[in-house]
Amino acid sequence: MNFANIISRHISKLPGKSLLNTLRVTAYDRVSFSTDVIDPPEEPSFIIPRPKSRENEPLEQRKARLVYQSRKRGMLENDLLLSTFVAKHLDELTEQQVDDYDKLINGPSNDWDIYYWASEVKPTPEEYDHEVMKMLKLHCKNLNKESRIRQPDLS
């Protein structure tokens, strides 16, 4: 019994024939045409806004923002990786290294890129291949076998 039949059997108990027919077609379409590839549009239909200029942001405020941004990535792997990295290294980073880290986590639009670069699955682009990325790659290797199953507590 395929997916469309299972859905149809359960839907047949619902009142209203139009709903039944609509859902039958939808279930059939999903099952029958699931291998169709849809090409994305040539130009994006939306523009990702760039952050406001932070040229005059004090270093301590910048570090506090980076702590927050490292913890709230939207991807658990990077939440854990970057929050533990920041907890361990942010206080010792120079102003230039803080700038490099800021550009790293706020530059690429895809968090998977950062994760793949740090775990050395993909090569790091030249613009992000700096001292901070080397530190992040070493942190990702977890040579000391530290437990990183939760984010560090905020101080």
C-alpha positions as a printed Julia matrix, in Angstrom:
155×3 Matrix{Float64}:
   0.0    0.0     0.0
   1.51   3.32   -1.02
   1.46   6.65    0.75
  -1.4    8.09   -1.35
  -3.67   5.13   -0.49
  -2.9    5.42    3.22
  -3.66   9.14    3.2
  -6.85   8.6     1.16
  -8.12   5.96    3.57
  -7.68   8.25    6.58
  -9.02  11.31    4.78
 -12.14   9.5     3.57
 -13.44   9.71    7.13
 -13.3   13.52    7.01
 -16.44  15.49    6.01
 -16.46  17.35    2.68
 -15.65  15.88   -0.72
 -13.66  18.89   -1.97
 -11.16  18.53    0.87
 -10.87  14.82    0.12
 -10.19  15.4    -3.58
  -7.69  18.19   -2.9
  -5.73  16.08   -0.42
  -5.84  13.02   -2.68
  -4.29  14.98   -5.52
  -1.72  16.53   -3.21
  -0.73  13.17   -1.73
  -0.57  11.64   -5.23
   1.57  14.5    -6.54
   4.03  14.2    -3.66
   4.43  10.46   -4.15
   4.51  10.4    -7.94
   6.67  13.4    -8.66
   9.07  13.49   -5.71
  12.12  13.07   -7.97
  11.4   16.16  -10.09
  14.16  18.76   -9.79
  13.14  22.4    -9.63
  15.84  24.82  -10.69
  16.2   27.92   -8.52
  15.61  31.3   -10.16
  18.59  32.93  -11.86
  18.53  35.91   -9.52
  17.5   35.67   -5.86
  13.99  36.88   -5.17
  15.09  38.46   -1.9
  18.1   40.37   -0.62
  19.83  39.36    2.6
  20.3   42.56    4.6
  23.81  43.38    5.68
  24.38  44.36    9.32
  24.59  48.02   10.17
  28.06  49.46   10.25
  29.83  48.77   13.51
  32.88  50.91   12.88
  32.82  52.69   16.24
  31.66  49.77   18.35
  33.73  49.48   21.55
  35.78  46.28   21.83
  33.97  45.02   24.96
  30.56  45.57   23.35
  31.78  43.8    20.22
  32.96  40.83   22.25
  29.61  40.65   24.05
  27.82  40.68   20.68
  30.1   37.93   19.37
  29.35  35.78   22.44
  25.65  36.08   21.69
  26.08  35.48   17.95
  28.26  32.45   18.6
  25.58  30.88   20.79
  22.57  31.58   18.54
  23.54  30.31   15.12
  20.39  28.38   14.25
  22.42  25.22   13.83
  23.23  23.16   16.92
  26.61  22.0    15.61
  27.83  25.58   15.25
  26.14  26.68   18.48
  28.24  24.14   20.37
  31.43  24.62   18.37
  31.48  28.42   18.33
  30.16  28.98   21.87
  32.84  26.73   23.37
  35.49  28.36   21.15
  34.47  31.85   22.26
  34.32  30.85   25.93
  37.85  29.51   25.67
  39.57  32.08   23.43
  37.67  35.38   23.16
  39.39  37.07   26.11
  42.85  36.41   24.66
  42.1   37.5    21.07
  43.67  40.71   19.8
  41.53  43.41   18.24
  42.53  42.22   14.74
  41.63  38.63   15.64
  38.28  39.77   17.01
  37.71  41.55   13.7
  38.62  38.37   11.77
  36.27  36.27   13.91
  33.48  38.83   13.45
  33.9   38.69    9.66
  34.02  34.89    9.76
  30.76  34.33   11.62
  28.91  37.25   10.01
  30.3   36.91    6.47
  29.17  33.6     4.99
  25.43  33.32    4.64
  25.48  29.55    5.12
  26.4   28.2     8.56
  27.24  24.83    7.05
  30.18  26.48    5.28
  31.68  27.58    8.6
  31.15  24.11   10.05
  32.69  22.35    7.05
  35.69  24.69    7.02
  36.3   24.27   10.75
  35.99  20.49   10.56
  38.16  20.51    7.41
  35.56  18.77    5.26
  35.85  21.58    2.7
  38.83  23.83    2.01
  38.67  27.25    3.63
  38.46  30.19    1.22
  41.5   32.43    1.27
  39.63  35.39    2.8
  38.72  33.3     5.88
  41.97  31.35    6.16
  43.56  33.34    8.98
  44.92  32.73   12.48
  41.44  32.62   14.06
  40.31  29.94   11.58
  43.41  27.91   12.43
  42.52  28.22   16.12
  38.91  27.2    15.34
  40.09  24.16   13.36
  42.3   23.08   16.24
  39.41  23.64   18.67
  37.14  21.56   16.43
  39.57  18.62   16.59
  39.05  18.55   20.37
  42.42  16.98   21.08
  41.79  17.15   24.85
  38.53  15.19   24.45
  36.5   17.83   26.29
  32.79  17.28   26.71
  30.94  19.68   24.43
  27.38  18.49   24.64
  26.09  21.81   25.98
  26.99  25.44   25.69
  29.13  26.94   28.44
  27.4   29.0    31.09
  27.36  32.76   30.62
  29.4   34.69   33.15
